[in-house]
Amino acid sequence: MARLSFAGVQEVGRLLGAVRKAGKPVVCHADEYNNGTMLLAAAGCSKLWLSPAGQVDTVGIAAQLLFAKGLLDKLNISADYLQVGKFKGASEPFTRESASPEARASLQGALGGVRAAWIATIVEGRRSGDDKGLEAALENGPYSPAEAVELGLVDAIGDLGEARSDAEALAGVEQTVARFGGSGRDASVPRGLVDIYRSLSGASAVGEPHVTIVPAAGSIAMSSGASPLGGSDGIGERELGRVIARLANDKSTKAVVLRIDSPGGSALASDLLWKRLMKLREEKPLVVSIGGMAASGGYYLACAGTKILAEETSIIGSIGVVGGKLAVGHALASVGVHAETVAANPDPLRANRAAYMSMLTPWDDATRARVLTSIQSIYDLFLERIAAGRGVAVETISPSAEGRLFSGAQAKQRGLVDEMGGLDEAVRVALDLAKLPGGTPVEIERDDMSFLDMLAASDVDEDDSGDAHRGVDALQTHARRVVVDALASAWLVPLPELGTFVGSFAPLLSGERALAALPFAVVLR
């Protein structure tokens, strides 16, 4: 479960908790409990076992932010970024050495909401009789096994075999059958919440009335090919758009559940997908289930839902737009490479404007003003899309915009989310909206690209020997590689799990001018 978000472990814990409430013992064993796995275990387990050499690392929730301005300064790379929304902060990793007061306050407020849900869930699940003592202990680890038992964080110390024997005794059985895990599955492949739902439900059907779950995880781009910044495949407008169009015309799909876990990315791709989702919603119920986060472009997609559900510990919001570029002309000059712009119009102002998206030269003030106007228009469109999707006025959305972040519970209070719940609850809502019986099958979508699709997509990637490596374009290609290598060293090497978040900035390196992306690479610990 280490690869699941806080919202993901809370959801799995609630599913196990339903088994526990039904009177069946749920015995959990771990070599180590951290903030996330303790949340899962407390919500779902009747009895917690801990290995004798293990520990409980409940130490409180924090998000660590990375800033690369110092590195960019050393490389002589200029960061030209503009943003709309004073809490947005998406450009700050490139333009500041620490968070602005506004961005810090926004993030801290969201973390406070996550913390409140984390504490409440664990205290309620453990039922220790000393709620205040347990609450205080949750942020004061790490604890040895003996300390964890004394504080009521776990119940017993022993190895997996002892925990299994205890489970058999509590259940009154003599034999154990493995139903999950322990198979020949490749351990290097992370198991997401949708895969877990597939394993638990086992219900699927093609050709008869059913609900379809569509996973949408990762950063958003026009195509979900490998990110130049090392992120996962993510959400591609081309690929997800094809799935949405097919489901809109599929008569056997009576409702769709879109499972979103995304920090955002391309504003253009987000808007194109929003239109497709709104068209799908006209045909059949579209229920959005938010996992770890639906931030910025992720919420752009979510707001198209007929209903939106989230966990209390989900991260939601960051409604804002940032745009800009990294200019490496000075860096190249320092190693003897000089770039010169020759424009058709000899006016210097017009020459600068003609090459305004070039990574070789920084913006002048007039160009920055024009770009800011353009980004403002995209921000205004973002608010209009949310208002249309949620069926409210723009003025109702504005107080929750400007880049502010919220926990799932806070988002519900502000009307950004309709209900608290996970994927299982989202399926139930979809069944109700489609007026389908409870036993209706559930199909989980996989976008299997046909051979013709692959041929059609093959011209996206340029060969290294192509025309893109001639003249000034060759310098820009080299410049992009310099930037990618620098960012990879700053972020992805020490913390590879941040790849998806850093990858949300990849569209800027592809020539797009605006992003709807989460500020910072936020990974809760």
Order of alpha helices (4+ residues) and beta strands (2+ residues): alpha-beta-alpha-beta-alpha-beta-alpha-alpha-alpha-alpha-beta-alpha-alpha-beta-beta-beta-alpha-beta-beta-alpha-beta-alpha-beta-beta-beta-alpha-alpha-alpha-alpha-beta-alpha-beta-alpha-beta-alpha-alpha-alpha-alpha-beta
